[in-house]
Amino acid sequence: MTRFDVGIVGLGAMGSMAARELAARGKRVIGFDRFHPPHPFGSSHGKSRIIREAYFEHPQYVPLVQRAYEWWALLERQSGRSLLVPTGGLMIGMPDGALIGGARRSALEHRLPYEEFSAAQARERFPLFRLGEGEVGLFEPRAGVLFPEAALEAALQLAEAAGAELHFDEPVTAWSAGEGITLRTAARHWGVDRLILSAGAWLANGIARAPLPLRVARQTLFWFTPASDARGIPVFIWEWAPNQLFYGFPDLGDGVKVAIHHQGEETTPEQVRRTVYPDEATRLREVMATRTPQLLGPLRDSAVCLYTNTPDGDFLLDRHPEDGRVLVCSPCSGHGFKFAPTIGEVLADLVEDKPPRFDLSPFRLSRF
């Protein structure tokens, strides 16, 4: 049986970046995916993702995303692709809400540049956004748009160029650990010394062989033809009610992409409803009608994305409780893509038993 240094199950955002980094370090890497990434069946698609630095979820993420900015720039140079377009980022909500309060906290703790506006000031500077009475805007200059499909293609091509062996449309059905680790697919068995489980929503279905507290949610994405020129607007997140968020992107040629963050129905990757019906945009239209009416034109396109959520919304990144040679990686909860190259580096360090360069204690399995 051919033996590899590292096996990777799932070649989406995290798995592809780990494959690239490990292969670049000279490891013999074999990776598997049940589809052929980039594909529209998981979490790493949808034409665009937000990258932002004043991280409202928690200041602990700021060093991770700062490292990611360095990686995205390097990946652009290595691949010759455009992967990140800076637009600035506008957060809107009540001054003491989770979004504005959290973003301000991260900015102050890490001394990040930002500007805060009253509703009147924000309406003057960003006329396509109609802030309500008492709302404020917080603008961070380094935010922007990532292109997920291009990023995955770049990472996988770089991984193969560095010697990784990648198997697409070949799901791993089981794995076992003894003196070595054996992966099983319908085609054959494979031996690896270390294993990374980064199968996204499919981690919730038993492949992890550990009781992971993961819930998969169906998220709907919509693209509208704007009534006004929206090419120059920043990416934005708006807390229109306590812990109720919607977000959007400038028109990069496909219309304005807008979606409600979280609140999707619970599902599984096998049973998820892949078709999006026009009436599913009703609630989003109602939210946008008084806040971003100039962005709310005819519906142009829609898609389904999967969020793989932990109970606390933080990442899951740890060694398997039964075998330290196996790494379980499910960053996400709807906000993981921007960190992908940093997570790939962290996984490579863990494979090589190097001390992680970031504090991973908030992401351990033992917290549940």
Secondary structure, 3 states (H helix, E strand, C coil): CCEEEEEEECCCHHHHHHHHHHHHCCCCEEEECCCCCCCCCCCCCCCCEEECCCCCCCHHHHHHHHHHHHHHHHHHHHHCCCCEEECCEEEEECCCCHHHHHHHHHHHHCCCCCEEEEHHHHHHHCCCCCCCCCCEEEEECCCEEECHHHHHHHHHHHHHHCCCEEECCCCEEEEEECCCEEEEECCCEEEEEEEEECCHHHHHHCCCCCCCCCEEEEEEEEEECCCCCCCCCCEEEEEEECCEEEEECCCCCCCEEEEEECCCCEECCCCCCCCCCHHHHHHHHHHHHCCCHHHCCCEEEEEEEEEEECCCCCCCEEEECCEEEEEEECCCCCCCHHHHHHHHHHHHHHHCCCCCCCCCHHHCHHHC
